[in-house]
Amino acid sequence: MAGRGKAPKTGEDLKNQAVALATGLGLQARLAMKAGRRIWGSRRIDE
């Protein structure tokens, strides 16, 4: 598969690369943030 050698190995690597890209573009980026629970629970949105 083309580009496989440049692909991130883990989700953590992907997250770090995304933050580095955003920072390089002059954007602010956060590695993690707390998310609340959906009001309607765990059911699917498109039901």
C-alpha positions in Angstrom: 0.0 0.0 0.0 1.4 3.4 -1.0 2.4 5.6 1.9 2.4 2.8 4.4 5.9 3.7 5.7 4.8 7.2 6.5 1.5 6.2 8.2 1.3 6.6 12.0 1.7 3.3 13.9 -0.7 4.1 16.7 -3.5 6.4 17.6 -1.2 8.4 19.8 1.2 9.0 16.9 -1.7 10.1 14.7 -2.8 12.5 17.5 0.7 14.0 17.9 1.1 14.4 14.1 -2.2 16.2 13.8 -1.2 18.6 16.6 2.2 19.2 15.0 0.5 20.0 11.7 -2.0 22.4 13.2 0.7 24.1 15.2 2.8 24.4 12.1 -0.1 26.1 10.3 -0.4 28.6 13.2 -3.5 27.0 14.7 -4.1 26.2 18.3 -4.6 22.5 19.1 -5.3 20.4 22.2 -4.2 16.9 22.7 -7.2 15.9 24.8 -10.2 17.5 26.3 -13.0 16.3 28.5 -16.2 15.4 26.7 -19.6 15.3 28.3 -22.2 12.5 27.7 -24.9 12.9 25.1 -28.2 13.9 26.5 -30.1 11.1 24.7 -27.7 8.4 25.9 -25.8 5.8 23.8 -28.3 5.2 21.0 -27.2 6.0 17.4 -27.8 9.5 16.1 -29.1 8.3 12.7 -31.9 6.1 14.0 
